[in-house]
């Protein structure tokens, strides 16, 4: 754990997550925000930085619609269609 320099905790309960992590390793978190993260937010803590713990809004990524299989279209196989195509 000594190689861990940063921690991100998302959503409600993020303050408790950072607090528990810091307590377990005897680290002192610097500048905990007054309020907890909400849905779509996170707390970021870079342990070796002088900066306080940051409350950030997470970017929403637009989900791509699922790709649908391309259906093979039915083709006309009558003699009349063949004649029209040959004469075209």
LUMSE-794636 format. One line per 4 residues: number of its first residue (from 1); for each residue x, y, z of N, C-alpha, C. Coordinates in steps of 0.05 Angstrom, whole numbers. Layout:
! LUMSE-794636
NUM> X:Y:Z:X:Y:Z:X:Y:Z | ... $
! end
This chain:
! LUMSE-794636
1> 16:-24:0:0:0:0:17:25:0 | 42:23:6:59:47:7:63:59:-21 | 57:44:-42:59:54:-69:34:69:-78 | 13:68:-63:-11:82:-70:-8:112:-65 $
5> -11:127:-86:-9:156:-84:-36:170:-87 | -55:157:-99:-81:170:-103:-104:151:-98 | -126:163:-92:-150:147:-86:-174:162:-96 | -192:148:-110:-218:159:-119:-240:143:-106 $
9> -259:157:-94:-282:145:-81:-307:158:-94 | -325:142:-104:-347:152:-119:-373:151:-103 | -390:171:-108:-418:170:-98:-420:173:-68 | -445:170:-58:-450:172:-30:-433:153:-14 $
13> -422:162:8:-404:145:24:-375:149:17 | -368:166:-1:-341:170:-10:-323:180:13 | -334:198:30:-319:209:52:-311:186:71 | -330:168:77:-325:145:95:-304:127:83 $
17> -305:123:57:-285:105:43:-257:116:46 | -254:142:40:-228:154:43:-219:154:72 | -237:161:90:-230:161:118:-221:134:128 | -236:113:121:-228:85:129:-202:77:117 $
21> -197:83:92:-172:76:79:-148:90:93 | -152:116:98:-130:132:110:-125:121:139 | -146:115:153:-143:106:181:-129:78:181 | -136:61:163:-123:34:162:-93:36:157 $
25> -85:57:143:-56:60:137:-42:81:153 | -57:92:173:-46:113:190:-38:138:174 | -53:145:154:-48:169:139:-69:190:148 | -61:214:145:-79:236:152:-89:250:126 $
29> -115:246:119:-125:259:95:-126:289:98 | -117:303:78:-116:332:79:-141:345:67 | -153:362:83:-175:379:73:-199:364:62 | -212:348:78:-236:333:70:-259:354:64 $
33> -273:351:41:-295:369:35:-317:368:56 | -332:390:59:-353:391:79:-375:371:74 | -381:366:49:-403:348:43:-392:323:28 | -408:302:29:-401:277:16:-407:280:-14 $
37> -395:263:-29:-401:261:-58:-429:251:-62 | -441:260:-83:-468:251:-90:-466:233:-114 | -489:223:-123:-489:207:-148:-477:223:-170 | -458:212:-185:-445:226:-207:-422:243:-199 $
41> -413:241:-174:-390:256:-163:-371:237:-150 | -346:247:-146:-326:230:-133:-308:249:-117 | -295:237:-97:-274:251:-82:-247:239:-92 | -228:257:-98:-201:249:-107:-181:259:-86 $
45> -164:241:-78:-143:247:-59:-117:237:-69 | -98:256:-72:-71:249:-80:-54:254:-55 | -47:232:-42:-35:232:-15:-10:249:-13 | 7:249:-33:32:263:-31:30:292:-41 $
49> 6:300:-47:2:328:-56:-6:345:-33 | -1:371:-35:-8:390:-15:-38:398:-18 | -50:391:-40:-77:398:-46:-97:384:-28 | -119:397:-22:-140:384:-7:-154:363:-24 $
53> -170:346:-12:-185:326:-26:-205:340:-44 | -206:333:-69:-223:347:-89:-250:333:-93 | -271:349:-94:-297:339:-101:-301:345:-130 | -305:325:-147:-307:328:-176:-333:316:-186 $
57> -342:327:-208:-365:316:-222:-355:297:-244 | -366:274:-245:-358:254:-264:-370:260:-291 | -355:256:-312:-366:259:-339:-384:236:-347 | -405:242:-359:-423:220:-369:-416:214:-398 $
61> -412:189:-403:-406:180:-430:-431:170:-443 | -436:180:-467:-460:171:-481:-455:142:-490 | -474:125:-484:-472:97:-491:-480:94:-521 | -464:79:-535:-470:73:-563:-493:53:-565 $
65> -511:58:-583:-533:39:-586:-522:12:-596 | -534:-10:-588:-524:-36:-597:-525:-39:-627 | -505:-51:-638:-505:-55:-667:-524:-78:-673 | -541:-73:-692:-560:-94:-700:-549:-109:-724 $
69> -555:-134:-724:-545:-150:-747:-559:-141:-772 | -544:-140:-793:-555:-131:-819:-570:-155:-831 | -595:-150:-836:-611:-171:-847:-607:-173:-877 | -605:-197:-887:-603:-201:-916:-631:-196:-927 $
73> -632:-178:-946:-657:-172:-958:-665:-194:-978 | -691:-199:-980:-700:-218:-999:-698:-207:-1027 | -688:-223:-1045:-685:-214:-1073:-705:-230:-1090 | -715:-216:-1110:-733:-228:-1128:-717:-246:-1147 $
77> -727:-271:-1152:-713:-289:-1169:-731:-299:-1192 | -750:-283:-1200:-767:-291:-1221:-754:-285:-1249 | -762:-300:-1269:-751:-296:-1296:-755:-268:-1307 | -777:-255:-1299:-782:-228:-1309:-761:-208:-1299 $
81> -754:-211:-1274:-734:-193:-1262:-707:-198:-1276 | -700:-223:-1281:-675:-229:-1295:-674:-216:-1322 | -696:-217:-1337:-697:-204:-1364:-693:-174:-1362 | -706:-162:-1343:-703:-133:-1339:-674:-126:-1333 $
85> -662:-140:-1316:-634:-135:-1308:-615:-139:-1331 | -620:-160:-1347:-602:-165:-1370:-605:-143:-1391 | -629:-132:-1394:-633:-111:-1415:-625:-84:-1405 | -619:-81:-1380:-613:-54:-1370:-585:-45:-1377 $
! end
